[in-house]
Amino acid sequence: MTSSPCLGTARRLVASGCELGEGPGWTPATKALPARVCWLNILAGELHHAVADGSDHVVTQLARRTSYAAVTQDGDYLLVAEGMLSRFNPETGTVENFMPFEADTTPATRSNDARVDRHGSLWLSSMGCNAETGAGSLYRLHRGELTRVLEGLTIPNALCFSPDGRLAYFTDTVTGQVMRWQLDADGWPLKSAGEGSAGEYNAPEIWADLRDAGGGPDGAVIDADGHMWIALWGAGRVARLDHDGKEIAHVALPVSQPSCPLFGGEGLSTLYITTAHEGMATPDHAAGDGDLFALDLSAHGFKGLAEPPLVLG
C-alpha cells in the first residue's frame, strides 16, 4: 500500500452508473457544442458526454461494445469498438464504418484501452471477452493503416506517451507492472539492429512495479511534467508516478474501482476519473460505483497535455 501524500478525494461529478466506465477524453469546443468530457460504458455500448462541471449529461446508445472515442482532425470521433472502427458525428448522431478491427475473432475479443500519441496516431488494444490469457494485442493506426505492434497480452491498459513522443507506456494489468517502450522519430517502437532481427521491434522494458500497490494498474494519462497518473483498480486511488515509476502522490476516491484518469476543464487542471462496478455483487450506488469523479488540481500546479487530434489520412 501507499504512503504517498494524498492530494484530495475526488468528488462524484456525474451519476452515470457505468458497469465498466472507461476511455475518458476531453473534447474541445466546436461552433455547435461546448467543450466537454466524454467517456464510455464499454459493456453497455454507451457514449457519455457532459460539460466540465458535470451538467448536460447525455448518453448515446451505440451498436457495439465501445471502449474509446478519439477526436479526429475533422472534429468527429473515431469509435474504437468490438470488431469495428467507425466514425461518429456528435452533432448528428450518425455512425459510419471505417475499418474492421479483429472482426475475424469477434466475439472472442473486444477492444479495450486506446490513446492518440503525440504524432496524431491512435494506439489501441484488444483483449479476450473473458480476459483469456494472451488473447490481446496492441495496434497503431497511423494515417489510416492499422499495424499490430505487440501480441500475447491479457488485459492491455495504461496506453500513454511522454510529452516529446519518444516513449510509450502500457501495462498488462494482470502483471501489475507498467512497461516503457522507446519510440523512433515517427512514433514507432525502435527496431533491433542485430543480424537476423530486421523488422522486429525491441522488447519493451519494465518501468514501474505496482504489484504491491493494492490494486491492478488500469488506465493512465501523462501530465505536462511527464509524470503518469494511473488508476489502481481495487485500491480506490489514482497514483502519480515520477519519471522513475515511483509513486509520489495520489488522489483518493470513495469507490474501489477507478478505471482511467483524464485531465480536462479550464487549463486542463481538473482530473476526471471513470469508475466501474463490474464484478461487484452489490455495487454501492450511494458511494458512486460506476460514476464519473473529478478533482480540481490547479492549486497544486498540475495540468495535463492536450491530446492531439487523430489524423486519419
PyMOL commands that set and color helices and strands:
alter all, ss='L'
color gray80, all
select helices_A, chain A and resi 42-44+173-175+266-268+298-300
alter helices_A, ss='H'
color red, helices_A
select strands_A, chain A and resi 6-9+11-14+21-27+36-41+46-51+58-61+66-71+77-81+83-88+95-101+109-116+122-128+136-142+145-153+156-161+167-172+177-182+205-209+216-222+228-233+237-241+247-252+258-264+270-275+292-296
alter strands_A, ss='S'
color yellow, strands_A
deselect
rebuild
show_as cartoon
